[in-house]
Amino acid sequence: MTKTSNGKLRNKSRSLPVFYNCSKCPAYCCSYDRVEVSNRDLLRLARHFGISYKQAEKRYTKSSPIGRILRQKKDHIFQMVCVFLDPETRQCTVYQLRPAVCQNYPNSRRCGYYDFLASERRRQCDDEYIPSA
């Protein structure tokens, strides 16, 4: 809330700039090997695909020491990526339904993956460069 010149309070929304551009990234965050999945996330996916919760759990997740995580598949850029990453567009195929951890990432104005990528691209003088995994 801010005060106007006549002393009245006004709601002032101001979005802060972000220092990353997901459309220029080959989906580094999708190559992270431990994307946690909550019960709510799994239920959302099950409903979307018209399958039971147990079927979705078996098809899209696996157990790990940290809990239930998304399965991965082979990738031509990174060795493995999230099962929901489209290999051609490098975008999430369940974007509106993605797990909460993905929805909240990076939860800041900066993305460590993008910072790394931008730095490497500057070093290589190549705007399309993708460091090998």
N, C-alpha and C positions, 0 to 999 in steps of 0.2 A: 504494500500500500504506500502511495505517495500523496503528498498534499498538492493541490492545484493552487493557482495564484489567488483564488478566492477562499482558500482555507479548507475546502472540502477534500475528503479522502477519495482517492481513485485507485482502482486496482491497475497496477502497471505490470503487464507481463513482458518479460524480456527474455528471449532465449539466448543462451550463451553460445558462442561459436564452438564448433568441434574441429579438431585437428586431424581428422581422418576421413577417408572416402571409401566406403565399403565396395562401391562399384569399380574401384581401381585395384582391388585386392583379389588374389586368386582363392580366397576363402581360407586363410590361415587358421582362423578360429575353428573352422570345421574339421581341421586336421588334429585338433586336440583329442587325445585318446581317452579322456575320462569325462564325458559330458553326462552329468548326473540327471536322472529322470525321477520326478516325484510321482506319487500316485495320481495326482490331478493331471499331470502332463500325460501320463499313460492313458488315463480315461479319455482325455480329449482326442488322442490319436486313435484309440479304439472306436470311438463314436464316428470319427471322420471316415475311417476305413470300413465301417460297418462290421466290425468283428468284436469278439468278446475281449474283456480286459486281459484274461489269461492268454488269449491268442496274440494280442498286441505285445504283451510282456515277452512271450516266447519269440516272436518274430523280430521285434525291434530292439530288445535289450539283452544284456547279459549281466551276470554278477561280477563284482570286483571287490577288492578289500575296502573300498570306500562306499560301496552300496551298488545300486542298480544303475547301469550306464547304457548309453546308446551303443548299438552295434556299429561296426565300421565295415567299409568295403574298400577294395583296391582302387587306386587312383593313379592317373598318368602324370600328375605333378608331384603330389606327396605320396608316400607309400600307401597310407591308409587315410580315409576320411569318413565323416558321418554318413550313415546309410541314406540319409535324406538329401545329400548334396547332389545337384545335377552336374555331371562332369563337363558338360559343354558350356552351360551358362554360368557355372560357378555360383549358383544361387540355391537357396534352400527350397526344396519342393513342398515343404509343409510350413512355409514361413509364418502364416497366421496361427498355426498350431504349435510352433516350435516350443521346446521346453523353456520353463521360466528362466533358467540359467542363461539360455541363449537370448531371450528377450531382454534381459537386464545387462548383457555384455555390451560394451565394456564398462558401463556404469560410471563413466567419467568423460571428460572432454578429449581425452587422448586414448589411443589404442596402441598397446605395445607392439602388436604384430605389424600394424600399419607404420609405426615409427621405424621399425626395423626394415620393412620393405622399402619405404621412401629413402632411407639412408643408403641402402644397397643400390637402389636405382640411381641415386645421385652419384655414388662412387663409380658405377659402371657407365655413367652417361647414357643410360638406356631406360626410357620410360616404361618399357614392357618387361624388363628383366625380372625373373623369378628365381631366387636362390634355390638350389636343389636341397631337398630334405636330407 
